[in-house]
Amino acid sequence: ATEPRPPSFTIESAGGASYRLRNVSVVPATGVTFQVPEHHRVVGNEEAITVDLGPFQSVSFLMSPGAYDQVEPLGEIAVSCDQVDGPIFVPVP
């Protein structure tokens, strides 16, 4: 039997400050944890988010473009899950 492929993720823009982290694989991802980078957090979104995502499921979150004097590119978000050792760096659209 072949090893199942580990989950993989994408970040989708949902308009404005709304985004979705989606599991784009056919295997469930458990213990999915990520945190919006500090300069891009919005009030009420300071804590890390931890969820379980089935195949093709997503979780919504908010992220600001950043303070005007610190316009850093959104870059990528480090995502971890139970099925993968170490973080997966997911680019932000």
C-alpha positions in Angstrom: 0.0 0.0 0.0 1.2 3.5 -0.7 1.4 6.1 1.9 -1.4 8.6 1.7 -0.3 12.0 0.5 -0.2 14.6 3.3 -2.8 17.4 3.2 -2.0 20.6 1.4 -3.5 24.0 1.8 -4.3 27.2 -0.1 -5.3 30.6 1.0 -8.2 32.3 -0.9 -9.2 35.9 -0.8 -12.9 36.2 0.1 -13.0 40.0 -0.5 -11.8 42.9 1.7 -10.1 41.6 4.8 -11.7 38.2 4.6 -9.7 35.1 3.7 -10.1 31.3 3.7 -7.6 28.6 4.5 -8.7 25.6 2.5 -7.5 22.0 2.7 -7.1 21.2 -1.0 -6.4 17.5 -0.6 -8.5 14.4 -0.5 -7.3 13.5 3.0 -8.5 15.1 6.3 -6.2 17.5 8.1 -6.4 17.5 11.9 -5.0 20.0 14.4 -4.6 22.6 11.6 -3.0 25.6 13.4 -2.0 29.0 12.0 -1.7 32.6 13.1 -2.1 35.8 11.1 1.3 37.7 11.0 1.5 40.3 13.7 1.3 43.4 11.4 -1.8 42.0 9.7 -3.9 41.0 12.6 -7.3 42.6 13.2 -8.9 43.2 16.6 -10.3 39.9 17.9 -8.0 37.9 15.7 -4.9 37.9 17.9 -5.0 34.2 18.9 -3.8 31.3 16.8 -6.6 29.4 15.0 -6.8 25.6 15.4 -9.3 23.6 13.4 -9.9 20.2 11.8 -10.5 20.4 8.0 -11.9 17.6 6.0 -11.1 17.3 2.3 -11.7 20.6 0.5 -13.1 22.2 3.7 -12.1 25.7 4.6 -12.0 28.1 7.6 -12.5 31.8 7.3 -10.3 34.4 9.0 -9.7 38.1 8.8 -6.4 39.8 7.9 -5.7 43.5 7.3 -3.2 44.8 4.7 -1.1 46.2 7.5 -0.4 49.6 9.0 0.2 52.3 6.5 3.7 53.0 7.8 4.5 49.3 7.7 3.2 48.0 4.5 4.8 44.6 4.4 3.7 42.2 1.7 1.4 39.6 3.1 3.8 36.9 1.9 2.9 33.6 3.4 1.4 32.1 6.5 2.9 29.1 8.3 0.4 26.3 8.8 1.0 23.2 10.8 -1.1 20.0 11.1 -0.9 16.6 12.7 -0.1 14.9 9.5 3.0 16.9 8.6 6.2 17.5 10.5 7.1 21.2 10.6 5.2 24.1 9.1 3.9 24.4 5.6 4.3 27.9 4.2 1.2 28.9 2.3 1.4 31.9 0.0 -1.2 34.7 0.5 -3.0 35.9 -2.6 
